[in-house]
Amino acid sequence: MRLTETVTRFAPSPNGYLHAGHALSAIIAHDTARRAGGRFLLRIEDIDLTRARTEFTDAIYDDLGWLGLDWEKPVLVQSHFFPDYLEAAGRLIAQGLLYPCFASRAEIADAAEPARTDPDGAALYPGLWKNAPAEAVAARIAAGETPAMRLDMEAALVAAQSKLGQAPLTFAEIGADGTSRQVLADPGRWGDAVIVRKDVPASYHLAVVVDDARQGVTLVTRGTDLFAATDLQRLLQVLLDLPEPRYSHHRLVCWSDGRKLSKSNGDMGLRALRADGASADDIRRVIGVADAVPV
Ligand code: GLU
């Protein structure tokens, strides 16, 4: 019996058609699991109800099948699990680590210091509703408004440290050559991040950690564009007592001038390449993962 089975996942957001960069992510997750005799899962990350469309979800299944990948069924579709994300948020609230925030984007932009940004380049939340009087919160709720719930980062770091004891917050990063190194996580640079959005009862970071745990994912493979997100996700895992997966952030598929492929521009879209007569093997060759792993 395998004691630590390798379980990987590909977790696309169905808000556009997949491009060659997604193919690289999906193929790495798939082939890594197959080589290890493990399991490959697919997860549809459709919590952004304004952008997700079922035609894109259907296209994801179709494109991945065309690439020759196979995955376990049923597929986890995040929009079916909002109560679970709220339950996890409730556990953070019970620890006193989330607070309601009613600030609009414009109010945040006005108050923010442009020089202080998070790893995605967005202005750090300027703390507008941190320690807000209970009456102010009650008045907005009475007026029918729904707040976002933000992480009190200062308190969260203290709470996590008390769970970790002397140990630092880290994660294991597996390189393309298979070597492992411990990375020191620095979640503080995300500031008081949104954990439950105003418009949907979840957020990307919360849903990811809940589902990586629920699905028993042991190795998160994804692009280096999500490397910094791992810091915040590790913090949430510690606060929610969730297991720690290993991580492997892979290179991105870029234009020769370094620009990332864009879903909205239709860059290197798999559907278009296929319509132009490309085969799944052509895609593998172009993105540099030539050898399909026999299933
Ligand atoms: N849904 C995310 C995306 O499409 C990926 C999430 C992840 O791999 O952690 O960018």
Residues whose N, C-alpha, C, O or C-beta is under 5 A from the ligand:
A	BS01	LIG	A11 P12 S13 E45 V208 R222
